[in-house]
Amino acid sequence: DLLFANLSVISSKIFNGEDALLVPQQFTGLFDKNGKQIYEGDIVKYHTQVRETHVVATVKFEQQACAYWAKWSEIVDGRTINRYKELTATFGDGETFNCDIYEVIGNIYETQTF
């Protein structure tokens, strides 16, 4: 019992709270245009055809849609508008799914600007 109690204390220090040593991330099962795995909490960049601009977004899981989304905010006419785009996958070679419009550029745990 003492061993399991110690493991519980150690794991709570490693994974929980503001001072956690490790932050577990959920793999989405998707890969970016460079073949890099996309995780929940990743920061991705993609080029929009509509506005001919680059968007930087955070990957989040949307419970109601049961899907991963790229979410970002932008200011339009002085108001903050929350935007989102579902991470869509096209079947690639083998059993991988590729999101070839996205590029992982960081994550919310290591990139301080997010």
KOLVODO-166776 format. One record per residue (C-alpha): residue in three letters; z, y, x. Coordinates in steps of 0.001 Angstrom, whole numbers, padded with zeros to 6 digits, always signed. Each point is the difference from the previous one (the first is absolute). Layout:
BEGIN
ALAZYX ...
This chain:
BEGIN
ASP+000000+000000+000000 LEU+000757+002357+002866 LEU-003479-000555+001442 PHE-001696+000929-003292 ALA+002259+003038-000438 ASN-000944+001219+003481 LEU-003705-000570-000672 SER+000299+001992-003210 VAL+001606+002937+001848 ILE-002583-000149+002783 SER-002967-000148-002398 SER+001350+002913-002043 LYS+000206+002118+003175 ILE-003523-000981+001020 PHE-001801+000546-003339 ASN+002118+002342-002176 GLY+000882+003663-000065 GLU-001173+003074+001838 ASP+000925-001444+003393 ALA-001849-003289-000529 LEU-001476-001444+003158 LEU-002947-001572-001805 VAL-001827+000910-003194 PRO-001754-002951-001654 GLN-003507+000808-001191 GLN-002037-001879-002605 PHE-003488-001071+001134 THR-002550+000844-002713 GLY-002386-002793+000965 LEU-002604+002663+000817 PHE-001553+001220+003247 ASP-001304+003483+000863 LYS-003453+000819+001354 ASN+001156-000907+003531 GLY+001417-003380-001022 LYS+003616+001226+000135 GLN+002431-001404-002584 ILE+001018+002451-002739 TYR+003711+000032-000931 GLU+001922+001773-002743 GLY+001211+003254+001572 ASP-003055+000368+002229 ILE-001765+003328+000214 VAL-003741-000321-000501 LYS-002904+002394+000332 TYR-003244-000251-001906 HIS-003053+002122-000680 THR-000586+001060-003603 GLN-003582+000215-001177 VAL+000857+002413-002816 ARG+001457+002810+002118 GLU-001552-000969+003356 THR+003410+000119+001628 HIS+002590-002315+001534 VAL+003121-000942-001960 VAL+003217-001195+001641 ALA+002070-002185-002325 THR+002990-002347-000026 VAL-000376-003642-001086 LYS+002385-000858-002842 PHE+000402-002901-002398 GLU-000372+000949-003659 GLN+002130-002402-002044 GLN-001683+000645-003378 ALA-003502-000548+001361 CYS+001132-002792+002328 ALA-002180+001500+002721 TYR+000165+002068+003193 TRP-001086+003630-000192 ALA-000753+002779+002459 LYS+002057+002968-001268 TRP-000082+003620+001119 SER+000688+003513-001254 GLU-002211+003046+000160 ILE+000380+003593-001082 VAL-002455+001217-002645 ASP+000270+003563-001294 GLY+003555+000264+001362 ARG+001164-003222-001704 THR+000813-003293+001705 ILE-002104-002809-001437 ASN+000833-003644+000744 ARG-003109-002091+000591 TYR-000502-003714+000500 LYS-002737-002531+000644 GLU+000308-003759-000306 LEU-000486-001867+003268 THR-003096-001955-000913 ALA-001167-002919+002056 THR-003435-001429+000616 PHE-000193-003610+001075 GLY-000639-000210+003729 ASP-000744-002900+002303 GLY+002337-002974-000145 GLU+002995+000605-002225 THR+000739+003607+000877 PHE-000305+002985-002277 ASN-001275+003241+001502 CYS+000642+003537-001199 ASP-002743+001479+002110 ILE+000459+003586-001184 TYR+003630+000177+001188 GLU+001383+000439+003510 VAL+003701-000571+000755 ILE+001250+002993+002022 GLY+003772-000586-000096 ASN+002853-000832-002337 ILE+002762+001883-001768 TYR+002670-001496+002260 GLU-001450+001096+003348 THR-002078+003070-000905 GLN+002368+002941-000459 THR-002349+002235-002021 PHE+000178-002276-003061 
